[in-house]
Amino acid sequence: MPPALHTSSTGARFRPPEPRGTPVAIGLGGNLGDRRALLRFGARRLEALLSGMRCSTIYETEPRGPISQPRFLNACCTGRTVLAAPDLLGRLKTMEREAGRRRRGPRFGPRTLDLDILLYGLEIVRSDALTVPHPRLHTRAFALVPLNEIAGEWVHPVLGMTIAALCREIGTEGVTRTAWRLDRVPGGAPGGGGRVPGEARTARGGDEGATDD
């Protein structure tokens, strides 16, 4: 459906241009190094890839799985991208490496920065390298709660439920909202790439698998 007609200050009717790119939702998380600075580094880098970017509050979340590890910080960002899903995944993995993440160690282990494609429009992608929607999105309160804050009306293309409905179904146990926001970045111009916090360079994180995890 084309955008609705608007009226200019002179009374002329016009149709605004349709937004470029595909809507995308990105999950951010990490539990090593300066967690807040690393999430903000990721958000600054995402601004170069996403137009009209919106970011959730930062949440502190309990780690899942059998490995004893520090609590995570998690958030979500949405926007539009002109990149195909596999190309976007490649850019996200580069950003993770720049933040000091090394894909070795136990599965579901600690990491400096994790960037996941949660949703890519209403598309369904299944390949050896990438599955979208994220195959575990509907089971993860640490992803659903921040995503619901900024995109609760988005419909999961496989389950046919909104993010808000999925969030209500799973609850908020283990997810605590903080007063921190990704868009309050001290120093540096937005979209400037930012500087990776020094302690992240020596941190080592585990991997959740070979695909977008």
C-alpha positions in Angstrom: 0.0 0.0 0.0 1.5 3.4 -1.0 2.0 6.0 1.7 -1.0 8.3 2.4 -1.2 11.7 0.8 0.1 14.6 2.9 -0.8 18.3 2.6 2.0 20.9 2.4 2.0 24.3 4.1 0.8 25.7 0.7 -2.1 23.3 0.5 -0.6 21.2 -2.2 -1.1 17.4 -1.9 1.9 15.1 -2.1 2.9 11.6 -1.4 6.0 11.2 0.7 8.7 8.8 -0.6 8.5 5.2 0.7 11.2 4.3 3.2 14.1 2.5 1.7 15.3 -0.8 3.0 13.9 -3.7 5.0 12.9 -3.3 8.7 15.2 -5.3 10.9 15.5 -6.0 14.6 18.9 -6.5 16.2 19.6 -8.0 19.6 22.6 -6.8 21.6 24.1 -8.5 24.6 27.3 -9.1 26.5 28.7 -10.0 29.9 32.5 -9.5 29.7 34.5 -6.3 30.1 32.8 -2.9 30.3 29.4 -4.3 29.4 27.6 -0.9 29.0 30.4 0.6 27.0 30.5 -2.4 24.7 26.7 -2.3 24.0 27.0 1.4 23.3 29.9 0.7 20.9 27.7 -1.8 19.1 24.8 0.7 18.9 27.1 3.4 17.5 28.3 1.0 14.8 24.7 0.0 14.0 23.8 3.6 13.2 26.0 3.2 10.0 23.9 0.3 8.9 20.3 1.2 10.0 18.3 4.2 9.0 15.7 5.5 11.5 17.3 3.5 14.2 15.5 3.1 17.6 17.0 1.6 20.7 15.5 0.1 23.8 16.5 0.6 27.4 19.4 -1.6 28.6 18.3 -4.6 30.7 20.3 -6.7 33.1 19.6 -10.4 32.7 20.4 -13.7 34.3 22.6 -16.0 32.3 21.0 -19.1 30.9 22.5 -22.6 30.6 24.8 -24.8 32.7 27.8 -22.4 32.7 28.5 -20.2 35.7 29.1 -16.7 34.4 28.4 -13.0 35.0 25.0 -11.4 34.4 24.4 -10.0 30.9 23.3 -6.6 29.7 20.9 -6.8 26.8 19.1 -4.4 24.5 17.5 -4.2 21.1 17.7 -1.8 18.1 15.3 -1.6 15.1 15.7 0.3 11.9 15.8 -0.2 8.1 18.7 -1.7 6.2 19.5 -1.9 2.5 21.7 -4.9 3.1 20.5 -8.4 2.3 20.3 -10.6 5.5 23.5 -12.6 4.9 25.4 -9.4 4.2 24.0 -7.8 7.4 25.1 -10.9 9.3 28.6 -10.6 8.0 28.8 -6.9 9.1 27.5 -7.8 12.6 30.1 -10.6 13.0 32.9 -8.1 12.0 31.6 -5.7 14.7 31.7 -8.5 17.2 35.3 -9.2 16.4 36.2 -5.5 16.7 34.7 -5.6 20.2 37.0 -8.4 21.2 34.8 -11.4 20.7 36.6 -14.6 19.9 34.5 -17.6 18.9 36.0 -20.3 21.0 35.1 -21.7 24.3 32.0 -23.4 25.6 28.7 -23.0 23.8 26.5 -20.4 25.5 29.6 -19.1 27.3 30.4 -15.5 28.2 31.1 -13.0 25.4 32.1 -9.3 25.0 29.4 -8.4 22.4 26.7 -10.5 20.8 24.8 -9.1 17.8 21.9 -11.2 16.6 19.4 -10.6 13.7 16.1 -11.3 15.5 13.7 -10.3 12.7 14.3 -9.2 9.0 11.0 -7.7 7.9 8.5 -10.6 7.5 11.0 -12.7 5.7 11.9 -16.3 6.7 15.5 -17.2 6.0 16.9 -20.7 6.5 20.5 -21.5 5.5 23.6 -23.1 7.0 24.8 -19.7 8.1 21.6 -17.9 9.2 18.1 -18.6 10.4 15.6 -15.7 10.6 13.5 -15.1 12.6 16.0 -16.1 15.2 15.1 -19.7 16.1 15.1 -19.1 19.8 13.6 -15.6 19.9 10.2 -16.8 21.2 11.9 -18.5 24.2 14.2 -15.7 25.3 12.8 -13.1 27.6 16.1 -11.2 27.5 15.4 -10.6 23.7 11.6 -10.3 23.8 11.4 -7.8 26.6 13.6 -5.1 25.1 12.2 -5.7 21.6 8.7 -5.3 23.0 9.6 -1.9 24.3 10.2 -0.5 20.8 8.4 -2.9 18.4 5.7 -4.8 20.3 3.4 -4.7 17.2 5.8 -6.6 15.0 4.4 -9.9 14.0 6.6 -13.0 14.1 6.3 -14.4 10.6 6.5 -18.0 11.6 4.4 -18.0 14.8 1.9 -15.4 13.6 2.0 -13.6 17.0 3.0 -10.1 17.9 6.2 -9.5 19.9 3.9 -8.1 22.7 1.9 -11.3 22.8 5.0 -13.5 22.8 6.4 -11.3 25.6 3.3 -11.7 27.7 3.4 -15.5 27.2 7.0 -15.9 28.4 7.0 -13.3 31.1 9.9 -11.2 32.4 11.5 -13.4 35.0 15.3 -12.8 35.2 15.1 -9.6 33.2 15.5 -6.3 35.0 15.2 -2.9 33.4 18.0 -0.4 34.1 18.1 3.4 33.9 20.7 3.2 31.1 19.9 3.8 27.4 21.9 3.0 24.3 21.2 6.4 22.8 22.9 8.3 25.7 26.5 7.9 24.5 29.1 10.0 26.2 31.6 11.4 23.7 31.9 11.0 20.0 29.5 11.8 17.2 26.6 9.4 16.6 27.5 7.0 13.8 31.2 7.8 14.1 32.1 4.2 14.9 33.3 4.8 18.4 36.3 3.4 20.2 36.3 -0.1 21.5 36.8 -0.1 25.3 40.4 -1.3 26.0 39.5 -4.1 28.3 37.5 -5.8 25.6 40.6 -6.5 23.6 41.8 -9.2 25.9 38.4 -10.7 26.8 37.4 -14.1 25.4 33.8 -15.2 24.9 32.2 -18.5 24.0 30.0 -19.2 21.0 26.5 -20.4 20.7 27.0 -22.2 17.4 28.1 -21.6 13.8 24.9 -19.8 12.8 23.5 -16.4 13.9 23.2 -17.2 17.6 
